[in-house]
Amino acid sequence: MLTLFILLIITLSCVSGVTVVTQSPVITVSKGQTAQLDCNLGTVTSSEARWYKQTPAGVPQYVLRFYHTMRSPDYGSGFSAPKFTSTHSSKSDYSLIISNVAVSDSAVYCCKTWDHSANEYCVCVLCPPDFPLTPPVVTLLPPSAEALKDSNATLVCLAEEISVALLDVSWTVNGHSVTDGVWSSSTEKQQDQTFKMSSFLTIQSSDWTSNAQFSCRVSLGSKMTEKSISSSQCN
């Protein structure tokens, strides 16, 4: 009797600017068969598709990336051909193909791409029923008084109680998107099976004292939390 496994694929469209990344619905195949997962990158045609594998309470694993001009995919650690491969039918339509499937292949597979127009990653976050998506808890910390004595200072955006480890963090200054001076840590799994991470924005100390408004937005699929801060709010 063949053992069935389920790729729990529940599509949540991730909107990045005008880009919407969507994936195929739940599929079920028998052991030893071939599974194909499809991903449409929306308006993105000049960027690769990246695939990640996530099991319940596990950290996402990078499977592979593929672009239509590449001869073969680039693989993450522990993944290789002919078990895993990727194809494309257009510049925005890609597929992840898993051959000779086994029970251990049962997981959530997520498609991710880079949106050049918005300068950010767009992720189609996929979650089975036991992975409820909730808005992340975000705390935005101002530069310390000691740090402001120097020419540069750093703001810290702390995101906690994250449902899954695939998320997007963006910064704005006075409503304008910024990427220079931004650095984000990797996600860390907590004892309660949620994740946390930190993002840092290095600024000129004069920007802080001029009362500019700094905002950090943490997005998880359709769930988003944004926090803003300025020097006047801290006085």
SVG drawing of the C-alpha trace seen along z (x, -y; Angstrom):
<svg xmlns="http://www.w3.org/2000/svg" viewBox="-6 -70 38 72">
<polyline fill="none" stroke="black" stroke-width="0.4" points="0.0,0.0 1.5,-3.3 2.1,-5.9 0.6,-9.3 2.2,-12.6 0.7,-16.1 2.4,-19.3 0.4,-21.7 0.3,-24.7 -2.2,-27.4 -1.6,-30.4 -1.3,-33.8 -0.4,-36.5 2.5,-38.7 2.2,-42.2 5.4,-44.1 4.7,-47.3 2.6,-46.0 4.1,-42.5 1.9,-39.6 3.6,-36.2 1.2,-33.2 1.6,-29.5 -0.2,-26.3 -2.7,-24.9 -2.4,-21.9 -1.3,-18.8 -1.2,-15.1 0.9,-12.5 1.9,-8.9 5.3,-7.7 7.7,-7.4 5.8,-9.7 6.8,-13.2 5.5,-16.4 5.4,-19.7 4.8,-23.0 4.2,-26.1 5.0,-29.7 4.1,-32.9 6.3,-35.9 3.7,-38.4 5.2,-41.4 8.8,-40.3 10.5,-39.0 14.1,-39.9 14.7,-38.0 15.1,-34.4 12.7,-32.2 14.0,-30.8 12.4,-27.9 12.4,-27.1 11.2,-24.1 9.7,-24.4 8.3,-21.6 6.1,-22.4 8.1,-24.1 11.2,-24.0 13.5,-26.6 13.1,-27.2 15.7,-25.4 16.9,-26.9 16.3,-24.4 17.4,-26.1 17.2,-29.1 16.6,-29.2 16.5,-31.9 15.4,-31.3 18.9,-32.0 20.6,-29.5 21.5,-26.0 20.7,-24.4 19.6,-25.5 21.9,-26.5 21.2,-24.3 21.2,-24.8 23.0,-22.5 21.4,-19.0 19.5,-19.5 20.6,-18.4 19.5,-16.9 17.9,-14.6 15.8,-14.7 15.1,-18.4 15.1,-20.5 13.3,-23.5 11.9,-24.5 10.2,-27.6 7.5,-28.1 7.9,-31.9 10.0,-34.6 7.6,-34.8 6.4,-31.2 8.6,-28.7 8.2,-25.2 9.8,-23.2 10.0,-19.5 10.5,-16.8 11.2,-13.3 10.7,-10.0 8.9,-11.6 9.2,-10.2 7.3,-10.9 10.2,-13.1 9.5,-15.4 6.1,-16.4 6.4,-20.1 5.5,-23.6 7.4,-24.9 7.7,-28.6 8.6,-30.6 10.5,-33.9 11.8,-36.5 13.4,-40.0 11.3,-42.9 13.7,-45.4 11.1,-48.1 10.5,-48.0 14.1,-47.0 12.7,-44.2 12.0,-40.5 8.5,-39.4 7.7,-36.1 4.6,-33.9 4.2,-32.8 2.5,-29.4 1.2,-27.9 -0.7,-24.8 -3.6,-25.0 -1.4,-24.5 0.7,-27.5 -1.7,-30.4 -0.4,-33.7 -0.5,-36.5 0.8,-40.1 4.4,-40.2 5.0,-42.1 7.3,-45.0 9.3,-47.3 11.3,-50.2 14.1,-51.4 15.7,-54.8 19.5,-55.5 21.1,-55.7 22.2,-59.1 25.7,-57.8 25.6,-56.8 24.2,-60.2 27.5,-61.8 29.1,-60.3 28.3,-61.2 26.4,-58.0 23.8,-56.2 21.6,-53.1 17.9,-52.4 16.8,-48.8 13.6,-47.2 12.8,-44.1 10.2,-41.7 8.9,-38.9 6.1,-36.3 6.6,-35.6 4.6,-32.7 7.1,-31.5 10.6,-32.5 10.0,-34.0 9.2,-37.7 10.0,-41.0 11.4,-44.1 11.5,-47.6 12.5,-51.0 11.4,-54.5 12.6,-57.9 10.0,-60.7 7.9,-58.3 10.7,-57.5 12.1,-54.0 15.7,-53.5 18.1,-50.5 21.5,-52.1 22.6,-51.5 20.1,-48.6 21.2,-45.3 18.9,-42.5 19.7,-39.4 18.6,-35.9 15.5,-34.6 15.9,-32.7 13.5,-30.0 12.1,-30.4 11.0,-27.8 7.3,-28.6 8.0,-27.7 7.7,-31.3 10.6,-33.2 12.2,-36.6 14.7,-38.8 16.2,-42.3 16.8,-44.8 19.1,-47.8 19.2,-51.2 22.4,-53.3 21.7,-57.0 23.6,-60.3 23.0,-61.6 22.0,-65.0 19.0,-63.2 17.7,-62.1 18.1,-65.6 16.3,-67.2 13.2,-65.3 12.9,-63.1 10.4,-60.2 11.7,-56.7 9.5,-53.7 10.0,-50.0 7.5,-47.7 7.5,-43.9 5.3,-42.0 4.4,-38.3 2.2,-37.5 -1.0,-39.5 -0.1,-40.4 1.8,-43.5 3.0,-45.6 4.6,-49.1 6.1,-51.2 7.3,-54.8 9.5,-57.0 11.1,-60.4 13.2,-62.4 10.2,-64.5 8.4,-61.3 11.4,-60.4 11.7,-63.7"/>
</svg>
